[in-house]
Amino acid sequence: MGAAGLDLHAGLAEVAASGGWVRPRIATSRKLCIAEGRHPIVERLRREEPFVPNDCDLSDSRRILVVTGPNMGGKSTYLRQIATAVLLAQSGSFVPAARAELSIVDRIFTRVGASDHLSRGESTFMVEMLEAAAIVREATDSSLVILDEVGRGTSTFDGLSIAWALVEYLHDTPQKQPLVLFATHYHELTEIALVKPAVGNATMAVKESGGRVVFLRKVIPGAADRSYGIQVAELAGLPPAVTARAKEILSNLEKQELDVQGAPVLARKGGESAGEGQLLLFTASEELALEKLREVDINRMTPLSALSLLASLQERVKGPKGTADR
């Protein structure tokens, strides 16, 4: 062993001893079990508060873990600490955990962060898709795949569709069924666990108290139903007028209120009813005509009576000179 190798192993030994790391057990069956795992860098940098350790348990029966939770809740740190533990263990190092049992992986694939390649004309979303394509092309049953917010670079429906299809592919495709940790803000993606037996759900625990949000940074079983994005914006210092308006818009979206084109109603101010601050789709006379039409039993009408009714409805919706009364 040369001086460089000796220095490497001495450094790993010193860090393991000072950080309370443990020797991992190498499993013969596919497994990724870590008890009270920690991120070796984050726990040293954030000395003002104790680092919250978390568990991970993946095996053949549950190969894919979908992790949801609020922004700033700790999803990305959790994914990175698991990947780091696997890398350290396979390089011969102790790992920052209370206990670890891992199988050998052939590759660690990651799709994390957000960046673009302007010089090559590649947007953030294109870079994301290129990396995702490389993962599904090269991953094997022996791989570890880390996916962080895949699909966020495009529209909500497009992104959710891509994320769902990606999880399905990694679940169903023979010889391409790796262990997967998938952090996402698409809460709908958690429903895939209902139809794919090897998919599990976990979320980052949150405590709400007096209108404030406390991020506990603890991974627990289950799925998140909120992202707390507006609360994070308040913590970041956005003006109260902006965050208050954001809450009004969010309320409209959550009520699934749509305009005449089927798009969410964003422009309505707080306190306005559905008829205020918004153009009506039909005038009063048209509404009466529609109500009359709903009451008609067409099975009991003759052709002549149907034509007569149609003529009367047409007259009702026209103005005095043949124009609509708008």
Secondary structure, DSSP 8 states (H G I E B T S, - for coil): --HHHHHHHHHHHHHHHHHT-B--EEESSSEEEEEEE--TTHHHH-TTS----EEEEEESS--EEEEE--TTSSHHHHHHHHHHHHHHHHTT--BSSSEEEEE--S-EEEE-S---BGGGTB-HHHHHHHHHHHHHHH--TT-EEEEESTTTTS-HHHHHHHHHHHHHHHHHSTT---EEEEE-S-GGGGGGGGT-TTEEEEEEEEEEETTEEEEEEEEEES--S---HHHHHHHHT--HHHHHHHHHHHHHHHTT-B-TTS-B--S--TT--TTSSS--SS-HHHHHHHHHHHH--GGG--HHHHHHHHHHHHHHHB-TTSSB--
